Amino acid sequence: MPTDLEIAQSATLKPIPAVAAENGILESELDLCGKYKAKVDLDILDRLRDEPNGKYILVTAMNPTPMGEGKTLTTIGLTQGLQRLGRRAMCCLREPSMGPVFGIKGGATGGGKSQILPMEDINLHFTGDIHATTVASNLLAAMIDASLWHKNPLNIDPMSVTWRRVIDVNDVALRHVITGLGGTRGGVPRETGFDMGVASEVHAILALSTSLSDLRQRLGRIEIGYTYDGEPVSAEDLKAAGAMAALLIEAIKPNLVQTLEGAGAFVHCGPFANIAHGASSVLADLIALKLADYVVTEAGFGADCGAEKFFNIKCRASGLHCDASVIVASVRALKMHGGAFECRPGRPLPEEEIAKENLDAVAKGAENLEKHIENMRLFGVPVVVAINHFPLDTPAELELVRELAGKAGADAVAVSNAWAEGGAGAAELAEAVVQAAQRPSDFKFLYPLDISIKQRIEAIATRIYGADGVDYSRAADEQIRRLAAQGMDDIPICMAKTQYSLSHDSSLLGRPRGFRVPVLDIRPSRGAGFLYALLGDISTLPALPTYPAAHNIDVDEQGRIVGLF
């Protein structure tokens, strides 16, 4: 079987104006980025204002192995499957960060016969959106340090500055640094660090903005620290927000590409789901819903991360409600949660153990999937389970997953073979989603915004994770009191935690019980419009593994990229 990259490089792509025309986008609404990529002007929303919205489908997953369980693949395959049913369908996906591309997980363009193209471009640089948010974030950091150096006219307490620089590759050496060394000409020394570019507040703001003016206002509200008198200091106070908006004036436009079968796909913004809110841009969804009968979008990692934040944060920002959800499961992940094998980030999956039929491990691991089905029910959304088929799965294992998911309350269960067969392999799943989306949806948020910060955190920890309760560090307690006093107690919570467990602890697999969630810190993201709680030992800048994916990537004598999955 050819590799994902070989399949992508052998595909015949349509010129992007043709893809746009097939999806109802005018040529005048395109800003071309070469032959096969284009940005779509936001004025399209004015033209389509009176068009009805299509069905809005969310793809999420159970807690994954470090290699992922195929959410992006399933999102693309489902979109192609819906098109094969004669439905106008588009997908909305996140832009890949080069951290995972060069690290453990790989890219984010799907796989096999369910990919978005041009694959290499999308995984490496693409249209420069992530670069733009990185520069905008670092411009603000530079202006903070310049203000401190130039006699500190805003009276900023350097010890209170929380704004960090960002980078789009995994680099453990930059997690904690000291800036301003070199004497009086080197600035004001202070301890700080770097975050992942797609974990930055600027990137979250870009993803959640509904217009250019909304983007500009959100940037101005960014809080960078406090004065010596305890007053918050904003990007607007530093007169940085305007220049930051100027850097993002093109990045705010969604990027149009195509699937391997020629369906339209928006790929825009890439916030991490274990740290940030894990969903593609609001604007891409708003546009796609006016163009298509079905819009399939993805929320990162397990439903306890991406889907919870999609509903409680993104749906509040967009005003949109979901018509159906799809939970991606795999036999190999169920076996891992059932204790059949140990799987550590940065190490290959144990193929021998995966290949052994193990119905007991599948049944035990299904507790993880069952909890995610329950969680989707908490939001009042119909649930379809998509079993992403891998070659080593046995018929008995697949049938057992189908049976257990049905008993757990899924409205439908379908085996998807979208990797090997593209849209044809997702036909059963597409039929199930169409049926589920016709059912009445009683969408509701997990928590109201008129309860306390701690009550919102505890609602997520107890109802979504299954924790017995929450423990707060002294720093978190003090910060919560400060935020409440400043009127920051009426916005959603963005929990930063491991993606590998329902809990905060990556070693607690399956459906953990009898645990408490530690909140070490909570930070304001005023511009993004949420509070950002750090659980356990979560890091905002991942490290490269012992054997990173970068080892395999090269360029051949013909100038073609090789080794990219």
Number of C-alpha atoms within 10 A of each C-alpha: 7 8 13 20 18 15 17 23 16 8 13 11 19 16 14 23 22 15 22 22 12 15 18 14 19 15 14 10 15 21 17 16 14 10 12 19 24 22 22 25 18 19 11 16 16 8 10 16 11 9 11 12 19 18 20 22 25 23 26 34 31 32 28 23 23 19 17 21 26 25 28 29 26 34 30 37 36 33 32 34 27 29 22 17 15 9 16 20 27 30 31 30 29 24 28 25 26 23 24 22 22 24 23 23 18 21 25 24 25 24 27 22 26 33 29 30 26 21 25 20 12 22 21 17 15 19 20 13 24 27 19 23 29 22 20 25 22 21 17 23 21 15 15 22 19 14 18 19 17 10 9 14 10 15 15 22 17 19 13 14 21 16 21 19 23 25 24 18 20 24 16 13 11 17 20 14 11 12 15 15 12 10 9 10 9 11 17 19 17 15 12 17 19 21 23 26 31 31 24 26 27 30 25 27 27 33 28 28 23 19 17 17 11 14 24 23 18 25 27 21 19 26 22 23 22 20 16 14 9 12 13 17 20 20 23 17 15 16 13 20 24 14 14 24 25 13 19 22 13 18 21 29 24 27 28 25 27 27 28 27 24 19 22 27 29 29 26 30 32 28 33 28 29 26 27 27 33 29 30 30 32 25 23 27 24 18 22 27 25 22 22 22 18 26 27 28 29 27 28 30 27 29 29 31 33 27 30 26 26 24 23 22 22 24 16 17 17 16 9 16 19 21 25 28 27 33 26 29 29 26 28 29 28 29 26 22 30 24 17 20 18 14 17 14 15 17 14 12 17 12 11 9 15 18 13 12 17 17 19 15 20 26 18 18 25 27 21 23 29 20 22 27 27 17 22 26 18 16 20 19 26 28 28 28 31 32 26 25 23 15 8 14 17 16 9 12 22 19 12 17 26 19 13 18 24 17 11 16 16 22 20 20 23 23 22 28 26 30 24 18 15 27 29 22 22 31 26 19 29 26 16 20 28 18 15 22 21 12 13 12 16 14 18 16 16 18 17 14 15 11 12 15 21 14 15 20 21 20 18 20 23 17 16 22 25 21 21 14 16 18 14 17 13 12 12 19 16 13 16 23 13 14 17 13 10 11 9 19 22 18 24 22 26 30 27 26 27 25 26 27 25 29 28 26 20 16 13 15 20 27 21 17 13 8 17 17 22 20 24 18 19 24 17 24 24 21 25 28 24 24 23 22 21 23 24 18 15 18 18 24 26 17 19 19 14 11 14 19 21 18 11 12 15 12 11 10 6 6 8 10 14 14 16 23 16
